[in-house]
Amino acid sequence: MSNTEDKTLCALQEEGYIESNMENFKKLIQPAHFFCKNCGRSAVSENNLCNPEKLS
């Protein structure tokens, strides 16, 4: 698996990353600064989202 900072949360989900690396996944989403306008997921980095929008 490549670097998680270069992958969207959707891609990580498809790879089964969330189930196998729950604690590391939590670090990608807490505290969220962005959300995806496509799927609604939130993340610390906009790089992990397909269509990021900064949270107010």
C-alpha positions as CSV (number, residue, x, y, z in Angstrom):
1,M,0.0,0.0,0.0
2,S,1.3,3.4,-0.9
3,N,1.5,6.5,1.4
4,T,-2.0,7.3,2.9
5,E,-1.3,11.0,2.5
6,D,-1.5,10.6,-1.3
7,K,-4.8,8.6,-1.3
8,T,-8.4,9.6,-0.9
9,L,-10.4,8.2,1.9
10,C,-12.6,6.5,-0.8
11,A,-9.5,4.7,-2.2
12,L,-8.4,3.6,1.3
13,Q,-11.9,2.2,2.0
14,E,-11.8,0.2,-1.2
15,E,-8.5,-1.3,-0.1
16,G,-9.9,-2.3,3.3
17,Y,-7.6,0.1,5.0
18,I,-10.2,1.4,7.5
19,E,-10.9,-2.1,8.8
20,S,-7.3,-3.2,9.1
21,N,-5.8,0.1,10.3
22,M,-8.5,1.8,12.4
23,E,-6.2,3.8,14.7
24,N,-4.2,5.1,11.8
25,F,-7.4,6.0,9.9
26,K,-8.6,8.0,12.9
27,K,-5.5,10.1,12.6
28,L,-6.4,11.0,9.0
29,I,-9.8,12.3,10.0
30,Q,-9.3,14.0,13.5
31,P,-9.5,16.9,13.8
32,A,-11.2,17.4,10.4
33,H,-10.5,20.6,8.5
34,F,-12.0,19.6,5.2
35,F,-15.0,17.6,3.9
36,C,-15.7,16.0,0.6
37,K,-18.5,17.6,-1.4
38,N,-19.0,14.2,-3.2
39,C,-19.3,11.6,-0.4
40,G,-19.4,13.8,2.7
41,R,-16.3,12.3,4.4
42,S,-14.1,14.6,6.5
43,A,-10.4,14.7,6.8
44,V,-7.4,16.6,8.3
45,S,-5.9,17.1,4.8
46,E,-7.6,18.1,1.6
47,N,-5.3,15.6,-0.2
48,N,-7.4,12.7,1.2
49,L,-10.6,13.9,-0.3
50,C,-11.9,13.8,-3.9
51,N,-13.7,17.1,-3.9
52,P,-12.5,19.0,-0.8
53,E,-14.1,22.0,0.8
54,K,-12.6,23.8,3.9
55,L,-14.8,23.6,7.0
56,S,-15.7,26.9,8.4
